[in-house]
Amino acid sequence: MPSRKIVFLLAILAANPSHGSDCVVLLHGLARVSNAMHELEVKLGRSGYAVANINYPSRKYSVPVLANIALADGLESCRERSAGQIHFVVHSMGGILLRYYLSQNEVPELGRSVMLGTPNKGAELVDRLHGWPGFSLLGPGAKSLGTDASGIVHELGPVNFELGIIAGDTNINPLASLLLESENDSIVTVESTKVEGMQEHLVLSVIHTTMMRNNDLIDHVIHFLKTGNFIPE
């Protein structure tokens, strides 16, 4: 049986030439900046995609406002660069912005999407920490990411677009060890990353804050964008 790396390279070589005109929008997570997605930006570019790595003020506004800012910026940037499909690779809260925007708007050029550590069922840590001193510094978007009835995730239904999800199961956060009972990536539980309608769900030994820089994860992302599947075991 061929190795994962060989399968990945064969997928790249066999990809439809039209992928060269496709564009990928990258959205970082809460309290991060676009540089957090730099490795993905570089490697997606090497794989033939135009890339729009979007910076947005994640701590300043609510999820609906952030979704309109970030997605509008990403779509405009991709449409200026490419006439092909527009794909999305989103980390953490970036996935909630994507779900919210697509629940309110149509994107005719929409291709495939990959979410990395997105709390699709809400983040249990938000439930437990939102009253702690300093939590308010994360902004209104963070407060709405909990699992209770006020959480933004309860306004979002099943996804109706082609979606692969990657979760992490490596916990190096002592606080998460105390507050989260199930396997998690140090911030978001594996179970919380799942959403009805997803095509694929993959768990890797990565942590939440650095998963988007992991080479194996990036290979899986590119393989999904090109084929609709993660690299087979």
N, CA, C and O of each residue as an XYZ file, in Angstrom:
932
protein
N       0.853     -1.195      0.000
C       0.000      0.000      0.000
C       0.891      1.249      0.000
O       1.833      1.322      0.789
N       0.613      2.238     -0.873
C       1.451      3.430     -0.915
C       1.369      4.219      0.381
O       0.345      4.209      1.064
N       2.473      4.913      0.717
C       2.508      5.721      1.924
C       1.605      6.930      1.774
O       1.190      7.279      0.668
N       1.296      7.583      2.930
C       0.475      8.794      2.895
C       1.098      9.853      1.999
O       0.401     10.516      1.231
N       2.426     10.010      2.101
C       3.098     11.043      1.320
C       2.960     10.777     -0.179
O       2.746     11.705     -0.959
N       3.081      9.511     -0.578
C       2.933      9.180     -1.999
C       1.503      9.442     -2.454
O       1.284      9.987     -3.535
N       0.523      9.054     -1.626
C      -0.881      9.317     -1.964
C      -1.106     10.809     -2.137
O      -1.789     11.245     -3.064
N      -0.522     11.589     -1.229
C      -0.665     13.041     -1.298
C      -0.067     13.583     -2.590
O      -0.696     14.393     -3.270
N       1.143     13.145     -2.934
C       1.807     13.640     -4.142
C       1.049     13.224     -5.397
O       0.961     13.996     -6.352
N       0.504     12.013     -5.401
C      -0.273     11.568     -6.558
C      -1.527     12.426     -6.729
O      -1.923     12.743     -7.851
N      -2.142     12.794     -5.616
C      -3.327     13.662     -5.692
C      -2.970     15.021     -6.275
O      -3.732     15.575     -7.067
N      -1.826     15.558     -5.892
C      -1.379     16.841     -6.423
C      -1.163     16.748     -7.927
O      -1.594     17.616     -8.686
N      -0.482     15.671     -8.348
C      -0.167     15.509     -9.767
C      -1.418     15.242    -10.599
O      -1.511     15.664    -11.752
N      -2.380     14.533    -10.001
C      -3.584     14.171    -10.751
C      -4.661     15.226    -10.706
O      -5.699     15.084    -11.352
N      -4.430     16.282     -9.954
C      -5.463     17.309     -9.796
C      -5.826     17.923    -11.137
O      -4.981     18.089    -12.016
N      -7.090     18.251    -11.271
C      -7.563     18.925    -12.477
C      -6.798     20.224    -12.684
O      -6.645     20.985    -11.729
N      -6.311     20.515    -13.887
C      -5.586     21.755    -14.115
C      -6.342     23.006    -13.718
O      -5.728     24.037    -13.444
N      -7.679     22.934    -13.681
C      -8.454     24.117    -13.328
C      -8.190     24.565    -11.898
O      -8.488     25.705    -11.543
N      -7.620     23.658    -11.054
C      -7.308     24.053     -9.684
C      -6.318     25.195     -9.655
O      -6.266     25.954     -8.688
N      -5.521     25.321    -10.723
C      -4.546     26.394    -10.768
C      -5.183     27.766    -10.760
O      -4.523     28.748    -10.419
N      -6.459     27.860    -11.129
C      -7.141     29.150    -11.125
C      -8.049     29.317     -9.922
O      -8.759     30.316     -9.808
N      -8.027     28.333     -9.016
C      -8.847     28.429     -7.808
C      -8.150     29.300     -6.771
O      -6.944     29.537     -6.841
N      -8.937     29.770     -5.809
C      -8.408     30.616     -4.741
C      -8.858     30.063     -3.393
O      -9.945     29.497     -3.277
N      -8.019     30.230     -2.380
C      -8.340     29.791     -1.021
C      -8.329     30.994     -0.091
O      -7.357     31.748     -0.046
N      -9.416     31.167      0.649
C      -9.482     32.184      1.695
C      -9.054     31.542      3.008
O      -9.584     30.499      3.392
N      -8.098     32.160      3.698
C      -7.652     31.707      5.016
C      -8.187     32.660      6.084
O      -8.054     33.877      5.961
N      -8.786     32.104      7.121
C      -9.265     32.906      8.251
C      -8.658     32.368      9.535
O      -8.826     31.192      9.861
N      -7.953     33.224     10.265
C      -7.353     32.845     11.537
C      -8.422     32.785     12.630
O      -9.591     33.075     12.375
N      -8.024     32.413     13.833
C      -8.944     32.299     14.941
C      -8.916     33.500     15.868
O      -8.334     34.539     15.556
N      -9.553     33.333     17.002
C      -9.702     34.401     17.985
C      -8.348     34.847     18.535
O      -7.491     34.029     18.870
N      -8.182     36.171     18.619
C      -6.981     36.779     19.201
C      -5.709     36.420     18.437
O      -4.618     36.444     19.006
N      -5.839     36.094     17.169
C      -4.688     35.819     16.315
C      -4.671     36.828     15.171
O      -5.570     37.659     15.044
N      -3.633     36.740     14.342
C      -3.534     37.570     13.149
C      -3.235     36.665     11.964
O      -2.996     35.470     12.139
N      -3.246     37.220     10.773
C      -3.097     36.415      9.562
C      -1.774     35.661      9.503
O      -1.681     34.634      8.831
N      -0.747     36.155     10.198
C       0.540     35.476     10.183
C       0.453     34.058     10.750
O       1.285     33.208     10.434
N      -0.556     33.808     11.587
C      -0.744     32.468     12.142
C      -1.012     31.443     11.046
O      -0.782     30.251     11.248
N      -1.491     31.888      9.898
C      -1.823     30.993      8.781
C      -0.747     31.025      7.691
O      -0.985     30.581      6.568
N       0.429     31.546      8.022
C       1.451     31.773      7.002
C       1.912     30.478      6.336
O       2.052     30.431      5.114
N       2.150     29.419      7.128
C       2.617     28.162      6.532
C       1.591     27.614      5.547
O       1.949     27.129      4.473
N       0.332     27.691      5.911
C      -0.719     27.263      4.979
C      -0.707     28.124      3.722
O      -0.842     27.606      2.614
N      -0.548     29.418      3.886
C      -0.518     30.324      2.746
C       0.593     29.940      1.776
O       0.367     29.875      0.567
N       1.781     29.687      2.295
C       2.932     29.351      1.452
C       2.705     28.026      0.731
O       2.924     27.934     -0.476
N       2.271     27.005      1.457
C       2.161     25.670      0.863
C       0.964     25.549     -0.073
O       1.016     24.795     -1.044
N      -0.097     26.268      0.200
C      -1.208     26.307     -0.756
C      -0.774     27.006     -2.039
O      -1.153     26.586     -3.133
N       0.009     28.055     -1.914
C       0.530     28.732     -3.098
C       1.402     27.813     -3.934
O       1.325     27.822     -5.163
N       2.232     27.020     -3.268
C       3.089     26.071     -3.991
C       2.278     24.984     -4.674
O       2.734     24.379     -5.645
N       1.065     24.733     -4.167
C       0.198     23.712     -4.760
C      -0.678     24.259     -5.878
O      -1.524     23.542     -6.412
N      -0.483     25.516     -6.231
C      -1.158     26.068     -7.391
C      -2.353     26.950     -7.111
O      -3.041     27.367     -8.044
N      -2.620     27.247     -5.843
C      -3.764     28.081     -5.512
C      -3.362     29.541     -5.347
O      -2.273     29.843     -4.857
N      -4.248     30.442     -5.760
C      -4.158     31.819     -5.287
C      -4.650     31.810     -3.834
O      -5.548     31.037     -3.499
N      -4.085     32.645     -2.977
C      -4.431     32.612     -1.559
C      -4.719     34.021     -1.057
O      -3.964     34.958     -1.315
N      -5.830     34.149     -0.335
C      -6.177     35.402      0.337
C      -6.145     35.139      1.836
O      -7.087     34.579      2.398
N      -5.053     35.548      2.480
C      -4.876     35.332      3.917
C      -5.380     36.580      4.644
O      -4.714     37.615      4.663
N      -6.559     36.465      5.237
C      -7.288     37.639      5.725
C      -6.988     37.931      7.195
O      -6.990     37.035      8.039
N      -6.737     39.180      7.471
C      -6.588     39.657      8.843
C      -7.876     40.389      9.234
O      -8.330     41.265      8.497
N      -8.459     40.051     10.360
C      -9.684     40.723     10.798
C      -9.614     40.957     12.311
O      -8.902     40.230     13.004
N     -10.324     41.941     12.832
C     -10.233     42.322     14.253
C     -11.073     41.414     15.139
O     -12.169     41.789     15.554
N     -10.566     40.230     15.428
C     -11.367     39.175     16.055
C     -11.890     39.522     17.441
O     -12.880     38.936     17.880
N     -11.254     40.461     18.146
C     -11.683     40.800     19.514
C     -12.564     42.048     19.578
O     -12.972     42.476     20.658
N     -12.848     42.620     18.421
C     -13.507     43.930     18.433
C     -15.019     43.876     18.269
O     -15.730     44.709     18.832
N     -15.519     42.907     17.506
C     -16.940     42.906     17.148
C     -17.586     41.547     17.412
O     -16.917     40.576     17.764
N     -18.897     41.509     17.234
C     -19.658     40.269     17.356
C     -19.395     39.373     16.149
O     -18.839     39.811     15.142
N     -19.804     38.112     16.267
C     -19.616     37.160     15.165
C     -20.286     37.623     13.870
O     -19.645     37.559     12.821
N     -21.554     38.092     13.887
C     -22.161     38.536     12.625
C     -21.383     39.659     11.945
O     -21.212     39.652     10.726
N     -20.915     40.623     12.734
C     -20.152     41.733     12.152
C     -18.812     41.239     11.627
O     -18.405     41.606     10.525
N     -18.126     40.413     12.404
C     -16.834     39.883     11.974
C     -16.981     39.032     10.717
O     -16.129     39.082      9.831
N     -18.060     38.251     10.637
C     -18.281     37.404      9.465
C     -18.402     38.252      8.206
O     -17.815     37.930      7.173
N     -19.163     39.334      8.298
C     -19.327     40.195      7.127
C     -18.036     40.914      6.758
O     -17.764     41.131      5.577
N     -17.243     41.284      7.750
C     -15.963     41.941      7.470
C     -14.990     40.962      6.811
O     -14.449     41.230      5.738
N     -14.778     39.821      7.477
C     -13.749     38.883      7.036
C     -14.105     38.192      5.724
O     -13.272     38.093      4.823
N     -15.347     37.713      5.617
C     -15.738     36.990      4.407
C     -15.835     37.915      3.206
O     -15.439     37.538      2.103
N     -16.353     39.114      3.400
C     -16.425     40.063      2.282
C     -15.029     40.394      1.779
O     -14.796     40.474      0.573
N     -14.098     40.588      2.715
C     -12.717     40.886      2.345
C     -12.102     39.713      1.592
O     -11.454     39.902      0.563
N     -12.306     38.498      2.106
C     -11.747     37.320      1.456
C     -12.316     37.070      0.076
O     -11.573     36.771     -0.859
N     -13.622     37.188     -0.061
C     -14.253     36.965     -1.364
C     -13.815     38.012     -2.378
O     -13.533     37.684     -3.531
N     -13.757     39.259     -1.959
C     -13.307     40.314     -2.872
C     -11.881     40.069     -3.335
O     -11.565     40.219     -4.515
N     -11.022     39.690     -2.393
C      -9.628     39.437     -2.730
C      -9.498     38.272     -3.703
O      -8.736     38.348     -4.666
N     -10.236     37.200     -3.456
C     -10.164     36.038     -4.353
C     -10.728     36.360     -5.734
O     -10.170     35.931     -6.744
N     -11.810     37.098     -5.786
C     -12.406     37.422     -7.079
C     -11.505     38.321     -7.919
O     -11.574     38.308     -9.148
N     -10.669     39.092     -7.254
C      -9.697     39.921     -7.982
C      -8.546     39.081     -8.529
O      -7.922     39.450     -9.524
N      -8.265     37.950     -7.877
C      -7.101     37.139     -8.229
C      -7.428     35.952     -9.117
O      -6.551     35.445     -9.816
N      -8.690     35.497     -9.100
C      -9.013     34.216     -9.711
C     -10.431     34.214    -10.261
O     -11.319     34.890     -9.743
N     -10.622     33.439    -11.321
C     -11.961     33.263    -11.882
C     -12.500     31.875    -11.573
O     -13.552     31.484    -12.077
N     -11.771     31.129    -10.739
C     -12.166     29.761    -10.430
C     -12.984     29.654     -9.158
O     -13.601     30.620     -8.708
N     -12.974     28.459     -8.590
C     -13.696     28.236     -7.339
C     -12.992     28.947     -6.182
O     -11.798     29.240     -6.236
N     -13.773     29.213     -5.141
C     -13.230     29.814     -3.923
C     -13.407     28.818     -2.789
O     -14.526     28.435     -2.449
N     -12.289     28.405     -2.212
C     -12.277     27.466     -1.098
C     -11.963     28.225      0.189
O     -11.524     29.375      0.153
N     -12.194     27.563      1.333
C     -11.915     28.174      2.627
C     -11.151     27.202      3.521
O     -11.476     26.017      3.595
N     -10.139     27.722      4.192
C      -9.467     26.987      5.265
C      -9.482     27.910      6.474
O      -8.917     29.003      6.438
N     -10.132     27.463      7.546
C     -10.447     28.361      8.655
C     -10.064     27.718      9.973
O     -10.279     26.523     10.177
N      -9.496     28.512     10.863
C      -9.077     28.006     12.168
C     -10.003     28.521     13.263
O     -10.317     29.710     13.314
N     -10.435     27.619     14.137
C     -11.157     27.967     15.360
C     -12.365     28.875     15.066
O     -13.262     28.470     14.327
N     -12.405     30.089     15.631
C     -13.550     30.970     15.439
C     -13.763     31.319     13.976
O     -14.881     31.651     13.580
N     -12.713     31.252     13.165
C     -12.875     31.508     11.734
C     -13.908     30.595     11.102
O     -14.589     30.986     10.155
N     -14.031     29.366     11.628
C     -15.038     28.439     11.108
C     -16.452     28.866     11.446
O     -17.373     28.658     10.656
N     -16.631     29.462     12.620
C     -17.953     29.967     12.995
C     -18.327     31.152     12.105
O     -19.484     31.295     11.709
N     -17.350     31.996     11.793
C     -17.617     33.112     10.874
C     -18.053     32.579      9.512
O     -18.987     33.102      8.904
N     -17.379     31.543      9.042
C     -17.744     30.954      7.748
C     -19.161     30.389      7.788
O     -19.955     30.645      6.883
N     -19.478     29.631      8.817
C     -20.823     29.062      8.914
C     -21.883     30.156      8.972
O     -22.916     30.062      8.310
N     -21.626     31.191      9.762
C     -22.607     32.264      9.868
C     -22.810     32.945      8.517
O     -23.943     33.160      8.088
N     -21.717     33.280      7.857
C     -21.832     33.997      6.579
C     -22.593     33.156      5.549
O     -23.471     33.668      4.854
N     -22.257     31.870      5.451
C     -22.907     31.020      4.447
C     -24.356     30.718      4.809
O     -25.137     30.319      3.945
N     -24.726     30.902      6.077
C     -26.138     30.743      6.447
C     -26.969     31.946      5.997
O     -28.196     31.874      5.931
N     -26.288     33.048      5.691
C     -26.979     34.283      5.321
C     -26.763     34.670      3.856
O     -27.503     35.495      3.321
N     -25.762     34.085      3.208
C     -25.372     34.519      1.859
C     -25.029     33.333      0.974
O     -24.606     32.284      1.459
N     -25.212     33.509     -0.315
C     -24.782     32.515     -1.293
C     -23.453     32.935     -1.891
O     -23.220     34.116     -2.151
N     -22.583     31.959     -2.108
C     -21.306     32.190     -2.776
C     -21.297     31.286     -4.014
O     -21.017     30.094     -3.893
N     -21.594     31.822     -5.190
C     -21.728     30.982     -6.377
C     -20.478     30.167     -6.702
O     -20.569     29.073     -7.258
N     -19.308     30.711     -6.349
C     -18.054     30.039     -6.701
C     -17.579     29.084     -5.602
O     -16.461     28.573     -5.668
N     -18.416     28.844     -4.598
C     -17.978     28.093     -3.424
C     -17.471     26.710     -3.794
O     -18.140     25.942     -4.485
N     -16.262     26.414     -3.312
C     -15.672     25.102     -3.511
C     -15.733     24.295     -2.221
O     -16.805     24.110     -1.645
N     -14.574     23.816     -1.774
C     -14.494     23.001     -0.561
C     -13.963     23.827      0.603
O     -13.300     24.846      0.409
N     -14.263     23.372      1.807
C     -13.805     24.067      3.007
C     -13.224     23.073      3.997
O     -13.664     21.925      4.077
N     -12.231     23.526      4.752
C     -11.649     22.732      5.837
C     -11.634     23.587      7.094
O     -11.134     24.712      7.084
N     -12.184     23.048      8.177
C     -12.152     23.721      9.475
C     -11.115     23.049     10.363
O     -10.994     21.825     10.383
N     -10.374     23.862     11.091
C      -9.325     23.379     11.990
C      -9.682     23.775     13.429
O      -9.622     24.952     13.784
N     -10.045     22.807     14.238
C     -10.324     23.085     15.638
C     -11.471     24.040     15.893
O     -11.464     24.754     16.896
N     -12.446     24.070     15.019
C     -13.590     24.980     15.184
C     -14.596     24.411     16.188
O     -14.994     23.253     16.060
N     -15.012     25.200     17.181
C     -15.987     24.719     18.178
C     -17.411     24.756     17.636
O     -18.213     25.596     18.043
N     -17.720     23.854     16.728
C     -19.013     23.885     16.045
C     -20.202     23.646     16.968
O     -21.320     24.062     16.665
N     -19.963     22.975     18.091
C     -21.036     22.770     19.074
C     -20.880     23.709     20.268
O     -21.554     23.544     21.285
N     -19.999     24.684     20.142
C     -19.720     25.594     21.237
C     -18.510     25.137     22.037
O     -18.178     23.951     22.058
N     -17.859     26.078     22.688
C     -16.643     25.785     23.443
C     -16.949     25.712     24.938
O     -17.382     26.694     25.541
N     -16.719     24.538     25.526
C     -16.980     24.365     26.953
C     -16.118     25.286     27.812
O     -16.550     25.724     28.878
N     -14.905     25.581     27.355
C     -14.049     26.484     28.128
C     -14.668     27.876     28.256
O     -14.515     28.542     29.280
N     -15.372     28.307     27.202
C     -16.046     29.608     27.281
C     -17.116     29.575     28.372
O     -17.269     30.541     29.120
N     -17.851     28.474     28.466
C     -18.870     28.345     29.510
C     -18.262     28.544     30.899
O     -18.854     29.183     31.768
N     -17.082     27.988     31.082
C     -16.473     27.971     32.408
C     -15.647     29.218     32.719
O     -15.407     29.534     33.884
N     -15.216     29.921     31.678
C     -14.297     31.038     31.901
C     -14.890     32.415     31.643
O     -14.248     33.420     31.946
N     -16.096     32.489     31.094
C     -16.589     33.795     30.635
C     -16.770     34.801     31.776
O     -16.785     36.008     31.537
N     -16.906     34.320     33.000
C     -17.045     35.235     34.120
C     -15.737     35.589     34.803
O     -15.721     36.379     35.746
N     -14.632     35.006     34.330
C     -13.342     35.245     34.963
C     -12.810     36.625     34.601
O     -13.092     37.129     33.514
N     -12.040     37.246     35.502
C     -11.429     38.547     35.176
C     -10.541     38.438     33.934
O      -9.746     37.507     33.800
N     -10.693     39.386     33.054
C      -9.872     39.405     31.846
C     -10.512     38.758     30.637
O     -10.101     39.018     29.506
N     -11.535     37.901     30.860
C     -12.152     37.220     29.705
C     -12.780     38.228     28.753
O     -12.788     38.015     27.541
N     -13.306     39.322     29.293
C     -13.967     40.324     28.451
C     -13.012     40.944     27.432
O     -13.454     41.513     26.434
N     -11.703     40.837     27.681
C     -10.723     41.387     26.743
C     -10.748     40.647     25.408
O     -10.266     41.162     24.399
N     -11.306     39.448     25.405
C     -11.397     38.675     24.158
C     -12.535     39.152     23.259
O     -12.622     38.755     22.098
N     -13.414     40.012     23.802
C     -14.418     40.645     22.962
C     -15.749     39.925     22.906
O     -15.890     38.822     23.433
N     -16.730     40.552     22.263
C     -18.088     39.990     22.202
C     -18.177     38.702     21.394
O     -19.027     37.853     21.665
N     -17.313     38.556     20.415
C     -17.328     37.321     19.633
C     -17.003     36.108     20.480
O     -17.641     35.064     20.347
N     -16.006     36.241     21.357
C     -15.608     35.135     22.230
C     -16.742     34.736     23.168
O     -17.004     33.549     23.367
N     -17.404     35.720     23.734
C     -18.483     35.448     24.686
C     -19.602     34.631     24.057
O     -20.278     33.868     24.747
N     -19.798     34.785     22.764
C     -20.900     34.088     22.087
C     -20.534     32.679     21.627
O     -21.344     32.013     20.982
N     -19.328     32.218     21.948
C     -18.885     30.906     21.475
C     -19.177     29.782     22.459
O     -18.728     28.656     22.241
N     -19.907     30.046     23.524
C     -20.219     29.017     24.504
C     -21.263     28.030     24.008
O     -21.783     28.148     22.898
N     -21.553     27.057     24.857
C     -22.513     26.007     24.486
C     -23.923     26.289     24.981
O     -24.851     25.567     24.617
N     -24.111     27.326     25.809
C     -25.439     27.578     26.360
C     -26.369     28.186     25.317
O     -25.983     28.381     24.164
N     -27.584     28.480     25.728
C     -28.615     28.924     24.780
C     -28.276     30.237     24.097
O     -28.800     30.526     23.021
N     -27.412     31.032     24.702
C     -27.054     32.311     24.086
C     -25.936     32.179     23.050
O     -25.589     33.154     22.383
N     -25.382     30.994     22.917
C     -24.267     30.790     21.991
C     -24.684     30.931     20.541
O     -25.779     30.519     20.158
N     -23.810     31.516     19.738
C     -24.079     31.752     18.321
C     -24.288     30.447     17.552
O     -24.975     30.430     16.531
N     -23.691     29.348     18.045
C     -23.798     28.085     17.299
C     -25.234     27.591     17.225
O     -25.588     26.836     16.319
N     -26.068     28.016     18.181
C     -27.462     27.559     18.171
C     -28.297     28.270     17.102
O     -29.434     27.878     16.839
N     -27.741     29.296     16.497
C     -28.413     29.969     15.382
C     -28.057     29.334     14.040
O     -28.629     29.685     13.007
N     -27.118     28.406     14.063
C     -26.606     27.841     12.822
C     -27.084     26.402     12.690
O     -27.004     25.630     13.646
N     -27.573     26.042     11.531
C     -28.033     24.684     11.304
C     -26.928     23.808     10.751
O     -25.752     24.165     10.826
N     -27.298     22.661     10.193
C     -26.319     21.792      9.545
C     -25.632     22.523      8.390
O     -26.206     23.431      7.790
N     -24.419     22.124      8.092
C     -23.736     22.731      6.950
C     -24.267     22.112      5.664
O     -24.603     20.928      5.630
N     -24.341     22.907      4.619
C     -24.807     22.419      3.322
C     -23.761     22.686      2.244
O     -24.084     22.874      1.071
N     -22.496     22.698      2.673
C     -21.390     22.855      1.731
C     -20.362     21.759      2.006
O     -20.388     21.134      3.066
N     -19.469     21.529      1.065
C     -18.512     20.421      1.168
C     -17.455     20.765      2.219
O     -16.675     21.702      2.047
N     -17.442     19.996      3.303
C     -16.639     20.368      4.467
C     -15.883     19.186      5.046
O     -16.447     18.114      5.267
N     -14.600     19.399      5.287
C     -13.780     18.479      6.059
C     -13.342     19.170      7.342
O     -13.061     20.369      7.346
N     -13.284     18.415      8.422
C     -12.938     18.979      9.733
C     -11.751     18.222     10.314
O     -11.714     16.991     10.304
N     -10.777     18.984     10.822
C      -9.639     18.389     11.517
C      -9.661     18.860     12.964
O      -9.704     20.058     13.244
N      -9.631     17.896     13.875
C      -9.587     18.178     15.313
C      -8.255     17.704     15.874
O      -7.603     16.834     15.296
N      -7.852     18.284     17.006
C      -6.655     17.835     17.696
C      -7.008     17.125     18.982
O      -8.053     17.390     19.577
N      -6.131     16.209     19.423
C      -6.398     15.482     20.670
C      -5.231     15.552     21.649
O      -5.106     14.705     22.533
N      -4.367     16.574     21.488
C      -3.212     16.709     22.359
C      -3.429     17.861     23.334
O      -3.530     19.019     22.929
N      -3.500     17.537     24.606
C      -3.765     18.544     25.634
C      -2.492     18.834     26.423
O      -1.954     17.956     27.098
N      -2.013     20.086     26.330
C      -0.864     20.513     27.130
C      -1.261     21.649     28.074
O      -0.407     22.304     28.671
N      -2.557     21.867     28.195
C      -3.096     22.978     28.979
C      -3.627     22.454     30.316
O      -4.660     21.786     30.333
N      -2.943     22.741     31.450
C      -3.407     22.234     32.746
C      -4.844     22.660     33.062
O      -5.599     21.905     33.674
N      -5.215     23.869     32.643
C      -6.567     24.344     32.905
C      -7.591     23.499     32.158
O      -8.636     23.143     32.702
N      -7.276     23.182     30.900
C      -8.186     22.335     30.123
C      -8.282     20.946     30.732
O      -9.340     20.319     30.688
N      -7.178     20.459     31.303
C      -7.204     19.148     31.947
C      -8.185     19.124     33.116
O      -8.812     18.102     33.392
N      -8.309     20.253     33.792
C      -9.224     20.355     34.930
C     -10.668     20.563     34.501
O     -11.590     20.053     35.136
N     -10.865     21.320     33.413
C     -12.205     21.765     33.045
C     -12.858     20.970     31.919
O     -14.079     21.016     31.765
N     -12.077     20.248     31.139
C     -12.637     19.496     30.011
C     -12.510     18.000     30.284
O     -11.421     17.509     30.583
N     -13.610     17.287     30.182
C     -13.615     15.874     30.549
C     -13.269     14.959     29.380
O     -12.748     13.864     29.592
N     -13.545     15.383     28.166
C     -13.286     14.525     27.009
C     -12.026     14.969     26.278
O     -11.474     16.027     26.580
N     -11.565     14.163     25.313
C     -10.324     14.470     24.617
C     -10.443     15.806     23.886
O     -11.495     16.149     23.348
N      -9.342     16.543     23.881
C      -9.377     17.904     23.368
C      -8.000     18.328     22.880
O      -7.009     17.626     23.083
N      -7.956     19.492     22.230
C      -6.703     20.008     21.668
C      -6.068     21.083     22.560
O      -5.265     21.889     22.089
N      -6.425     21.091     23.827
C      -6.008     22.057     24.844
C      -6.994     23.210     24.993
O      -6.911     23.977     25.952
N      -7.938     23.338     24.039
C      -8.957     24.392     24.128
C     -10.334     23.881     23.711
O     -11.320     24.141     24.399
N     -10.414     23.166     22.607
C     -11.690     22.705     22.049
C     -11.733     21.183     22.066
O     -10.759     20.532     21.689
N     -12.853     20.611     22.502
C     -12.969     19.155     22.516
C     -13.160     18.616     21.104
O     -13.675     19.301     20.219
N     -12.736     17.384     20.921
C     -12.905     16.726     19.618
C     -14.379     16.670     19.252
O     -14.743     16.938     18.107
N     -15.225     16.326     20.205
C     -16.660     16.208     19.934
C     -17.250     17.534     19.467
O     -18.108     17.563     18.585
N     -16.790     18.625     20.058
C     -17.343     19.937     19.716
C     -17.027     20.350     18.282
O     -17.733     21.182     17.713
N     -15.993     19.789     17.697
C     -15.631     20.183     16.323
C     -16.589     19.613     15.283
O     -16.614     20.088     14.147
N     -17.365     18.619     15.643
C     -18.230     17.948     14.671
C     -19.482     18.782     14.383
O     -19.963     19.520     15.243
N     -19.999     18.650     13.156
C     -21.219     19.340     12.787
C     -21.980     18.488     11.778
O     -21.378     17.831     10.928
N     -23.276     18.505     11.875
C     -24.107     17.747     10.938
C     -23.900     18.272      9.518
O     -23.924     19.479      9.275
N     -23.694     17.333      8.581
C     -23.503     17.700      7.188
C     -22.059     17.650      6.733
O     -21.793     17.750      5.535
N     -21.116     17.497      7.657
C     -19.699     17.431      7.265
C     -19.441     16.165      6.452
O     -20.103     15.144      6.642
N     -18.463     16.248      5.540
C     -18.110     15.092      4.727
C     -17.082     14.194      5.421
O     -17.191     12.968      5.377
N     -16.083     14.811      6.060
C     -15.000     14.048      6.663
C     -14.638     14.662      8.007
O     -14.735     15.875      8.194
N     -14.218     13.808      8.945
C     -13.731     14.281     10.240
C     -12.467     13.496     10.576
O     -12.454     12.266     10.542
N     -11.401     14.236     10.902
C     -10.093     13.630     11.136
C      -9.540     14.149     12.456
O      -9.640     15.341     12.749
N      -8.957     13.257     13.254
C      -8.319     13.642     14.512
C      -6.822     13.420     14.396
O      -6.374     12.321     14.068
N      -6.045     14.468     14.667
C      -4.587     14.394     14.617
C      -4.003     14.768     15.982
O      -4.658     15.414     16.800
N      -2.778     14.353     16.202
C      -2.087     14.666     17.463
C      -1.478     16.057     17.381
O      -0.264     16.214     17.256
N      -2.345     17.064     17.455
C      -1.923     18.465     17.369
C      -2.633     19.248     18.461
O      -3.630     18.788     19.018
N      -2.106     20.454     18.768
C      -2.735     21.316     19.756
C      -3.385     22.508     19.057
O      -3.028     22.867     17.934
N      -4.329     23.097     19.738
C      -5.180     24.112     19.120
C      -4.398     25.300     18.556
O      -4.641     25.722     17.425
N      -3.474     25.832     19.329
C      -2.850     27.099     18.954
C      -1.823     26.986     17.842
O      -1.463     27.990     17.226
N      -1.345     25.769     17.578
C      -0.304     25.613     16.543
C      -0.670     24.601     15.460
O       0.147     24.330     14.579
N      -1.870     24.038     15.503
C      -2.225     22.979     14.552
C      -2.075     23.413     13.095
O      -1.705     22.603     12.246
N      -2.361     24.690     12.796
C      -2.350     25.148     11.412
C      -0.931     25.240     10.848
O      -0.753     25.550      9.670
N       0.078     24.972     11.682
C       1.467     24.977     11.217
C       2.030     23.573     11.081
O       3.189     23.404     10.703
N       1.229     22.575     11.381
C       1.676     21.183     11.336
C       1.717     20.680      9.896
O       0.727     20.793      9.172
N       2.850     20.128      9.476
C       3.018     19.722      8.079
C       2.057     18.618      7.656
O       1.510     18.665      6.554
N       1.842     17.621      8.522
C       0.902     16.552      8.173
C      -0.508     17.115      8.008
O      -1.225     16.741      7.080
N      -0.898     18.002      8.899
C      -2.214     18.623      8.796
C      -2.339     19.395      7.483
O      -3.364     19.302      6.808
N      -1.318     20.147      7.121
C      -1.372     20.930      5.876
C      -1.495     20.010      4.674
O      -2.221     20.322      3.730
N      -0.793     18.873      4.693
C      -0.933     17.904      3.596
C      -2.373     17.419      3.493
O      -2.916     17.308      2.394
N      -2.989     17.129      4.631
C      -4.393     16.684      4.625
C      -5.312     17.777      4.083
O      -6.244     17.490      3.332
N      -5.054     19.020      4.459
C      -5.875     20.142      3.971
C      -5.818     20.225      2.450
O      -6.852     20.309      1.788
N      -4.623     20.203      1.907
C      -4.462     20.334      0.461
C      -5.104     19.151     -0.254
O      -5.745     19.324     -1.290
N      -4.934     17.954      0.294
C      -5.534     16.760     -0.311
C      -7.054     16.883     -0.333
O      -7.686     16.519     -1.324
N      -7.650     17.394      0.749
C      -9.107     17.550      0.784
C      -9.570     18.583     -0.233
O     -10.562     18.362     -0.928
N      -8.872     19.699     -0.330
C      -9.281     20.730     -1.289
C      -9.238     20.196     -2.716
O     -10.055     20.589     -3.550
N      -8.307     19.319     -2.999
C      -8.164     18.815     -4.363
C      -9.051     17.617     -4.662
O      -9.454     17.417     -5.808
N      -9.365     16.807     -3.633
C     -10.061     15.553     -3.895
C     -11.392     15.394     -3.161
O     -12.211     14.561     -3.549
N     -11.619     16.173     -2.113
C     -12.812     15.994     -1.305
C     -12.653     14.967     -0.197
O     -13.623     14.602      0.467
N     -11.416     14.500      0.001
C     -11.127     13.533      1.069
C      -9.779     13.869      1.702
O      -8.906     14.457      1.065
N      -9.628     13.479      2.980
C      -8.320     13.549      3.589
C      -7.473     12.379      3.097
O      -8.001     11.439      2.502
N      -6.176     12.430      3.339
C      -5.277     11.365      2.896
C      -5.677     10.064      3.589
O      -5.793     10.039      4.814
N      -5.892      8.980      2.836
C      -6.317      7.720      3.457
C      -5.247      7.163      4.388
O      -4.051      7.394      4.211
N      -5.715      6.432      5.374
C      -4.785      5.755      6.298
C      -3.977      4.703      5.531
O      -3.138      4.020      6.119
